Amino acid sequence: MADIGPIHLTLLMGRQIVAPTPQPVTDALLSAQVTVTAGQRSGFQLAFDLTKNGIIQQALLPAGAFDPQVRVVLMATVAGTPHVLMDGVITRQEVGISGAPGQSTLTVTGEDLTVLMDLVENTGVPFPAMGPAARCAAIIAKYAQYGIVPLVIPELIPQTPMPTERIDFQKGTDLAYLNALAKANGYTFYLDPGPAPGVSKAYWGPEVRLGVPQPAINVNMDHLSTVDQMTFGFDGSAREQPSVRIQIPVTKTDVLLPVPEVSVLRPPLALRPAPALKKTVIDDTAKKDAPTALAESIAKAVETSDAVSGSGQLDVVRHGHVLRPRELVGVRGAGITYDGLYFVKSVTHNLKPGSYTQNFTLAREGLISLLPNVIP
């Protein structure tokens, strides 16, 4: 694929250690799509021109260069700054053969490196005297050979049991267990590729809703606009107020525990948060200890806190920056109600010859910006 204006694409592939692909392979790349969503596994799809006498058809495809489990790294360099969009492995290939010249294609689909953590059942592995964060760090360390570096944030409410009282055992695959521990604590787990090719950060912790926001998205601002249109929604039934009960072992009586303030894990972005219309009771907490039950109540409150969403599509060349998922971004020009900071929930990169667009989804807990002005 030829460069897109000031944007340069780099494709690297290999069995475990990746290297730049031959130039004919890069030239044969017709399109690339990368989808990154908070709380979910990231995926990609690459389409190549399968010319009859080309290097892909004649040598690389039969040699297994595009087989499942081959590692793929896609990097976009915008205005001199590299952005690793994906570090993953191929999970499927499809070949379309046509008698028309230039219409035969090879399409490979894949997922990020978390797919490697979801291949082997490890049910029954013990973790004596280890809290959730310590267990996650131990699991992630097994994947260091793929350049995965752990960034594990200790749980808000310590839950390290005494070995004489209880020993926790893993259930399911490594990925399933990491996600289950994250969900039980109001956290998230994901791999963030980069900053260098072949390196990924394994993040286990709360969503990052602090720090310097990305360059703002401008809409309805004439020549300053960076997107043509955006759509916003306010779901009044999204937010829930959970409650949790535990049983005192000695007296066998139930106690209703107050749910702590979730802003500890999720700093507010809106001046007028959505009210919690639903009152729910978390199941199966009666026989759990107080720290575990409290952590689950916070997790449920965090999970349902976003009631406002925004979506749109931007042109990277026009915007001048690559919008990064799982970080903050400002919105300007949408009016008093919807201007302000948002958390970027998902981004889909669409790259074709002469075009690099991003479809995005934003979220926050309510209406009206907390900030008097959004930094451009």
MARKETOR-483362 format. One record per residue (C-alpha): residue number from 1; x, y, z. Coordinates in steps of 0.25 Angstrom, whole numbers, plus 2048, in hexadecimal, padded with zeros to 3 digits. Layout:
<nodes>
i:NUM | east:X | north:Y | up:Z
...
</nodes>
This chain:
<nodes>
i:1 | east:800 | north:800 | up:800
i:2 | east:805 | north:80E | up:7FC
i:3 | east:807 | north:818 | up:807
i:4 | east:7FB | north:820 | up:80A
i:5 | east:7FF | north:82F | up:80A
i:6 | east:808 | north:831 | up:816
i:7 | east:805 | north:823 | up:81B
i:8 | east:80F | north:817 | up:81A
i:9 | east:80A | north:809 | up:81C
i:10 | east:814 | north:7FE | up:821
i:11 | east:810 | north:7EF | up:821
i:12 | east:818 | north:7E5 | up:829
i:13 | east:816 | north:7D6 | up:829
i:14 | east:81C | north:7CA | up:82F
i:15 | east:81A | north:7BD | up:837
i:16 | east:81E | north:7C3 | up:845
i:17 | east:828 | north:7CE | up:841
i:18 | east:823 | north:7D8 | up:837
i:19 | east:82B | north:7DE | up:82B
i:20 | east:827 | north:7E8 | up:820
i:21 | east:820 | north:7E1 | up:815
i:22 | east:826 | north:7E1 | up:807
i:23 | east:822 | north:7ED | up:7FF
i:24 | east:819 | north:7E5 | up:7F5
i:25 | east:811 | north:7E1 | up:801
i:26 | east:80F | north:7EF | up:806
i:27 | east:80B | north:7F4 | up:7F8
i:28 | east:801 | north:7E8 | up:7F7
i:29 | east:7FA | north:7ED | up:803
i:30 | east:7EC | north:7F2 | up:7FF
i:31 | east:7E6 | north:7F6 | up:80C
i:32 | east:7E7 | north:7F4 | up:81B
i:33 | east:7DD | north:7F5 | up:826
i:34 | east:7E0 | north:7F5 | up:835
i:35 | east:7D6 | north:7F6 | up:840
i:36 | east:7D9 | north:7F9 | up:84E
i:37 | east:7CE | north:7F9 | up:859
i:38 | east:7D0 | north:7FB | up:868
i:39 | east:7CD | north:7EE | up:86F
i:40 | east:7CD | north:7E6 | up:863
i:41 | east:7D8 | north:7DF | up:85A
i:42 | east:7DD | north:7E7 | up:84F
i:43 | east:7DD | north:7E1 | up:841
i:44 | east:7E2 | north:7E4 | up:833
i:45 | east:7E0 | north:7E1 | up:824
i:46 | east:7EA | north:7E2 | up:819
i:47 | east:7E6 | north:7E1 | up:80A
i:48 | east:7F1 | north:7DE | up:800
i:49 | east:7F1 | north:7DE | up:7F0
i:50 | east:7F4 | north:7CF | up:7EC
i:51 | east:7FA | north:7D1 | up:7DF
i:52 | east:7FC | north:7C4 | up:7D8
i:53 | east:80B | north:7C5 | up:7D6
i:54 | east:80D | north:7CD | up:7E2
i:55 | east:816 | north:7CA | up:7EE
i:56 | east:80A | north:7C7 | up:7F7
i:57 | east:804 | north:7BD | up:7EE
i:58 | east:811 | north:7B6 | up:7E9
i:59 | east:819 | north:7B6 | up:7F6
i:60 | east:814 | north:7BC | up:803
i:61 | east:806 | north:7B6 | up:804
i:62 | east:80A | north:7A7 | up:801
i:63 | east:816 | north:7A9 | up:80B
i:64 | east:80C | north:7AD | up:816
i:65 | east:810 | north:7BB | up:817
i:66 | east:801 | north:7BF | up:819
i:67 | east:7FD | north:7B2 | up:821
i:68 | east:7F5 | north:7B4 | up:82F
i:69 | east:7FE | north:7B7 | up:83B
i:70 | east:808 | north:7C0 | up:832
i:71 | east:80A | north:7CD | up:839
i:72 | east:806 | north:7DA | up:833
i:73 | east:80A | north:7E8 | up:837
i:74 | east:804 | north:7F4 | up:830
i:75 | east:80A | north:802 | up:832
i:76 | east:806 | north:80F | up:82D
i:77 | east:80F | north:81B | up:82D
i:78 | east:808 | north:828 | up:82D
i:79 | east:810 | north:835 | up:82C
i:80 | east:81C | north:82E | up:831
i:81 | east:816 | north:827 | up:83D
i:82 | east:814 | north:818 | up:83C
i:83 | east:808 | north:812 | up:842
i:84 | east:807 | north:803 | up:843
i:85 | east:7F9 | north:800 | up:83F
i:86 | east:7F9 | north:7F1 | up:841
i:87 | east:802 | north:7E5 | up:846
i:88 | east:7FA | north:7D8 | up:845
i:89 | east:7FA | north:7CB | up:83E
i:90 | east:7F2 | north:7C6 | up:832
i:91 | east:7E7 | north:7BD | up:835
i:92 | east:7E1 | north:7BB | up:827
i:93 | east:7E4 | north:7BC | up:818
i:94 | east:7DB | north:7BD | up:80D
i:95 | east:7DE | north:7BD | up:7FE
i:96 | east:7D5 | north:7C2 | up:7F3
i:97 | east:7D9 | north:7BE | up:7E5
i:98 | east:7D4 | north:7C6 | up:7D9
i:99 | east:7D6 | north:7C5 | up:7CA
i:100 | east:7D6 | north:7D4 | up:7C9
i:101 | east:7E4 | north:7DA | up:7CA
i:102 | east:7E7 | north:7E0 | up:7D8
i:103 | east:7DA | north:7DB | up:7DE
i:104 | east:7E0 | north:7CF | up:7E6
i:105 | east:7E3 | north:7D2 | up:7F4
i:106 | east:7E8 | north:7CC | up:801
i:107 | east:7E2 | north:7D0 | up:80E
i:108 | east:7E7 | north:7CD | up:81B
i:109 | east:7E0 | north:7D0 | up:828
i:110 | east:7E6 | north:7D0 | up:836
i:111 | east:7E6 | north:7D4 | up:844
i:112 | east:7EF | north:7DA | up:84E
i:113 | east:7F9 | north:7D2 | up:856
i:114 | east:7EF | north:7CF | up:861
i:115 | east:7EA | north:7C4 | up:858
i:116 | east:7F7 | north:7BD | up:85C
i:117 | east:7F2 | north:7BD | up:86B
i:118 | east:7E5 | north:7B7 | up:867
i:119 | east:7EA | north:7AA | up:861
i:120 | east:7ED | north:7A1 | up:86D
i:121 | east:7E4 | north:79E | up:879
i:122 | east:7EB | north:7A0 | up:886
i:123 | east:7E0 | north:79D | up:890
i:124 | east:7E5 | north:799 | up:89D
i:125 | east:7F2 | north:7A0 | up:89E
i:126 | east:7F3 | north:7A5 | up:8AD
i:127 | east:7F6 | north:7B3 | up:8B1
i:128 | east:7F9 | north:7B2 | up:8C0
i:129 | east:7F9 | north:7BF | up:8C8
i:130 | east:7F8 | north:7C7 | up:8BB
i:131 | east:7EE | north:7D3 | up:8B9
i:132 | east:7E8 | north:7D5 | up:8AB
i:133 | east:7F3 | north:7DF | up:8A6
i:134 | east:7FE | north:7D5 | up:8AA
i:135 | east:7F7 | north:7CA | up:8A3
i:136 | east:7F6 | north:7D2 | up:896
i:137 | east:805 | north:7D6 | up:897
i:138 | east:809 | north:7C7 | up:898
i:139 | east:800 | north:7C3 | up:88C
i:140 | east:805 | north:7CF | up:883
i:141 | east:814 | north:7CC | up:886
i:142 | east:812 | north:7BF | up:87E
i:143 | east:811 | north:7C6 | up:871
i:144 | east:81E | north:7CF | up:872
i:145 | east:824 | north:7C8 | up:866
i:146 | east:819 | north:7CF | up:85D
i:147 | east:81E | north:7DD | up:863
i:148 | east:812 | north:7DE | up:86C
i:149 | east:816 | north:7E7 | up:878
i:150 | east:80C | north:7E7 | up:884
i:151 | east:806 | north:7F3 | up:88A
i:152 | east:7FD | north:7EF | up:895
i:153 | east:7F6 | north:7F8 | up:89F
i:154 | east:7F3 | north:7F3 | up:8AD
i:155 | east:7E5 | north:7F0 | up:8AF
i:156 | east:7DD | north:7FC | up:8B7
i:157 | east:7D9 | north:7F3 | up:8C2
i:158 | east:7E4 | north:7E9 | up:8C6
i:159 | east:7DF | north:7DA | up:8C5
i:160 | east:7EB | north:7D2 | up:8C9
i:161 | east:7E6 | north:7C6 | up:8D1
i:162 | east:7EE | north:7BE | up:8DB
i:163 | east:7F2 | north:7B0 | up:8D6
i:164 | east:7EC | north:7AA | up:8E2
i:165 | east:7DE | north:7B0 | up:8DF
i:166 | east:7DD | north:7AF | up:8D0
i:167 | east:7E6 | north:7AC | up:8C4
i:168 | east:7E1 | north:7B2 | up:8B6
i:169 | east:7E2 | north:7A9 | up:8AA
i:170 | east:7E2 | north:7AE | up:89B
i:171 | east:7D5 | north:7AB | up:893
i:172 | east:7D6 | north:7AA | up:884
i:173 | east:7E1 | north:7AF | up:87B
i:174 | east:7EB | north:7BA | up:87F
i:175 | east:7E3 | north:7C4 | up:877
i:176 | east:7D6 | north:7C0 | up:87D
i:177 | east:7DB | north:7C1 | up:88B
i:178 | east:7E2 | north:7CE | up:889
i:179 | east:7D5 | north:7D4 | up:883
i:180 | east:7CD | north:7CE | up:88F
i:181 | east:7D6 | north:7D4 | up:899
i:182 | east:7D5 | north:7E1 | up:892
i:183 | east:7C6 | north:7E1 | up:891
i:184 | east:7C5 | north:7DD | up:8A0
i:185 | east:7CD | north:7EA | up:8A4
i:186 | east:7C7 | north:7F4 | up:89A
i:187 | east:7D4 | north:7F3 | up:892
i:188 | east:7D8 | north:7F0 | up:884
i:189 | east:7E2 | north:7E8 | up:87D
i:190 | east:7E8 | north:7EA | up:870
i:191 | east:7F5 | north:7EA | up:867
i:192 | east:7F9 | north:7F8 | up:862
i:193 | east:803 | north:7F6 | up:857
i:194 | east:810 | north:7FF | up:856
i:195 | east:817 | north:808 | up:857
i:196 | east:821 | north:800 | up:84F
i:197 | east:81D | north:7F4 | up:846
i:198 | east:81D | north:7E7 | up:84D
i:199 | east:81A | north:7ED | up:85B
i:200 | east:80C | north:7ED | up:862
i:201 | east:808 | north:7F2 | up:86F
i:202 | east:7FE | north:7E9 | up:877
i:203 | east:7F6 | north:7F2 | up:87F
i:204 | east:7ED | north:7ED | up:88B
i:205 | east:7E7 | north:7F8 | up:892
i:206 | east:7DC | north:803 | up:892
i:207 | east:7D9 | north:80A | up:885
i:208 | east:7E2 | north:815 | up:883
i:209 | east:7D9 | north:822 | up:884
i:210 | east:7E4 | north:82B | up:889
i:211 | east:7F0 | north:833 | up:882
i:212 | east:7F2 | north:83C | up:877
i:213 | east:7E7 | north:83A | up:86C
i:214 | east:7EA | north:838 | up:85E
i:215 | east:7E8 | north:843 | up:853
i:216 | east:7D9 | north:847 | up:853
i:217 | east:7CF | north:842 | up:849
i:218 | east:7C8 | north:84E | up:843
i:219 | east:7BA | north:84E | up:83D
i:220 | east:7B2 | north:859 | up:837
i:221 | east:7BD | north:863 | up:838
i:222 | east:7BE | north:866 | up:829
i:223 | east:7CD | north:866 | up:824
i:224 | east:7D1 | north:861 | up:832
i:225 | east:7C9 | north:854 | up:831
i:226 | east:7D0 | north:847 | up:831
i:227 | east:7C4 | north:83F | up:830
i:228 | east:7B7 | north:841 | up:827
i:229 | east:7AD | north:83C | up:831
i:230 | east:7AC | north:835 | up:83E
i:231 | east:7A0 | north:82E | up:845
i:232 | east:79D | north:82E | up:854
i:233 | east:794 | north:826 | up:85D
i:234 | east:78F | north:827 | up:86B
i:235 | east:78A | north:819 | up:870
i:236 | east:782 | north:81C | up:87D
i:237 | east:781 | north:80D | up:881
i:238 | east:790 | north:80A | up:880
i:239 | east:794 | north:80D | up:88E
i:240 | east:792 | north:804 | up:899
i:241 | east:793 | north:805 | up:8A8
i:242 | east:797 | north:7F8 | up:8AE
i:243 | east:796 | north:7F3 | up:8BC
i:244 | east:79D | north:7E7 | up:8C2
i:245 | east:79A | north:7DE | up:8CE
i:246 | east:7A4 | north:7D6 | up:8D6
i:247 | east:7A1 | north:7CC | up:8E1
i:248 | east:7A8 | north:7CD | up:8EF
i:249 | east:7AE | north:7BF | up:8F1
i:250 | east:7AC | north:7BF | up:900
i:251 | east:79E | north:7C5 | up:901
i:252 | east:799 | north:7C0 | up:8F4
i:253 | east:792 | north:7CD | up:8F1
i:254 | east:792 | north:7D5 | up:8E4
i:255 | east:799 | north:7E3 | up:8E4
i:256 | east:796 | north:7ED | up:8D9
i:257 | east:7A4 | north:7F3 | up:8D5
i:258 | east:7A4 | north:802 | up:8CF
i:259 | east:7AA | north:803 | up:8C1
i:260 | east:7B6 | north:80C | up:8C1
i:261 | east:7B7 | north:818 | up:8B8
i:262 | east:7BC | north:813 | up:8AA
i:263 | east:7C3 | north:820 | up:8A7
i:264 | east:7CF | north:81A | up:8AD
i:265 | east:7D0 | north:811 | up:8A1
i:266 | east:7C9 | north:819 | up:897
i:267 | east:7CC | north:828 | up:899
i:268 | east:7C0 | north:831 | up:894
i:269 | east:7C0 | north:837 | up:887
i:270 | east:7B2 | north:83E | up:887
i:271 | east:7AC | north:848 | up:890
i:272 | east:79E | north:842 | up:88F
i:273 | east:79F | north:833 | up:891
i:274 | east:794 | north:82A | up:88D
i:275 | east:78B | north:825 | up:898
i:276 | east:78B | north:816 | up:89C
i:277 | east:77D | north:812 | up:899
i:278 | east:77F | north:803 | up:89B
i:279 | east:781 | north:7FD | up:8A9
i:280 | east:787 | north:7F0 | up:8A8
i:281 | east:78C | north:7E5 | up:8B2
i:282 | east:799 | north:7DE | up:8AE
i:283 | east:797 | north:7CE | up:8AF
i:284 | east:79F | north:7C4 | up:8B7
i:285 | east:7A6 | north:7CD | up:8C0
i:286 | east:7A0 | north:7C8 | up:8CD
i:287 | east:7AB | north:7BE | up:8D0
i:288 | east:7B7 | north:7C7 | up:8CB
i:289 | east:7C0 | north:7CF | up:8D4
i:290 | east:7BD | north:7DE | up:8D5
i:291 | east:7C9 | north:7E3 | up:8CC
i:292 | east:7C5 | north:7DA | up:8C1
i:293 | east:7B7 | north:7DE | up:8C2
i:294 | east:7BA | north:7ED | up:8C2
i:295 | east:7C3 | north:7EB | up:8B6
i:296 | east:7B8 | north:7E5 | up:8AE
i:297 | east:7AE | north:7F0 | up:8B2
i:298 | east:7B8 | north:7FA | up:8AD
i:299 | east:7BB | north:7F3 | up:8A0
i:300 | east:7AC | north:7F2 | up:89D
i:301 | east:7AA | north:801 | up:8A0
i:302 | east:7B6 | north:804 | up:897
i:303 | east:7B1 | north:7FB | up:88C
i:304 | east:7A4 | north:803 | up:88A
i:305 | east:7A9 | north:811 | up:88D
i:306 | east:7AA | north:816 | up:87F
i:307 | east:79C | north:81B | up:87A
i:308 | east:7A1 | north:825 | up:86F
i:309 | east:7A7 | north:820 | up:862
i:310 | east:7AD | north:827 | up:855
i:311 | east:7B1 | north:822 | up:848
i:312 | east:7B6 | north:826 | up:83B
i:313 | east:7C1 | north:825 | up:830
i:314 | east:7CE | north:82D | up:82E
i:315 | east:7D8 | north:82E | up:823
i:316 | east:7E6 | north:82D | up:829
i:317 | east:7EC | north:836 | up:81F
i:318 | east:7E2 | north:840 | up:822
i:319 | east:7E3 | north:83F | up:831
i:320 | east:7F2 | north:83E | up:831
i:321 | east:7F2 | north:834 | up:83C
i:322 | east:7EF | north:825 | up:83E
i:323 | east:7E4 | north:824 | up:848
i:324 | east:7E8 | north:81A | up:853
i:325 | east:7DE | north:811 | up:85A
i:326 | east:7DD | north:80F | up:869
i:327 | east:7E1 | north:81E | up:86C
i:328 | east:7DB | north:82B | up:86D
i:329 | east:7D7 | north:835 | up:862
i:330 | east:7D0 | north:842 | up:862
i:331 | east:7C4 | north:845 | up:859
i:332 | east:7C1 | north:854 | up:854
i:333 | east:7B6 | north:85A | up:84C
i:334 | east:7AB | north:850 | up:851
i:335 | east:7A4 | north:85A | up:85A
i:336 | east:7A4 | north:85C | up:869
i:337 | east:79D | north:84F | up:86C
i:338 | east:7A7 | north:846 | up:865
i:339 | east:7B4 | north:84E | up:864
i:340 | east:7BF | north:849 | up:86D
i:341 | east:7C8 | north:83D | up:870
i:342 | east:7C5 | north:82F | up:86D
i:343 | east:7CB | north:821 | up:86E
i:344 | east:7CE | north:81B | up:861
i:345 | east:7C7 | north:80D | up:862
i:346 | east:7CA | north:808 | up:854
i:347 | east:7D2 | north:80C | up:847
i:348 | east:7D1 | north:805 | up:83A
i:349 | east:7DD | north:808 | up:830
i:350 | east:7D9 | north:807 | up:821
i:351 | east:7E5 | north:808 | up:818
i:352 | east:7E4 | north:808 | up:809
i:353 | east:7ED | north:80E | up:7FE
i:354 | east:7EB | north:81D | up:7FF
i:355 | east:7E2 | north:81C | up:80C
i:356 | east:7E4 | north:81A | up:81B
i:357 | east:7D7 | north:81C | up:823
i:358 | east:7D3 | north:818 | up:831
i:359 | east:7C6 | north:815 | up:836
i:360 | east:7C5 | north:818 | up:845
i:361 | east:7BB | north:817 | up:851
i:362 | east:7BD | north:820 | up:85D
i:363 | east:7B6 | north:81E | up:86B
i:364 | east:7B4 | north:825 | up:878
i:365 | east:7AB | north:825 | up:884
i:366 | east:7A2 | north:832 | up:882
i:367 | east:7A0 | north:83F | up:87B
i:368 | east:7A7 | north:84D | up:87B
i:369 | east:7B6 | north:84E | up:87C
i:370 | east:7BD | north:84F | up:889
i:371 | east:7C7 | north:858 | up:882
i:372 | east:7C4 | north:866 | up:87E
i:373 | east:7CC | north:865 | up:871
i:374 | east:7D1 | north:859 | up:86A
i:375 | east:7E0 | north:859 | up:866
i:376 | east:7E0 | north:859 | up:856
</nodes>
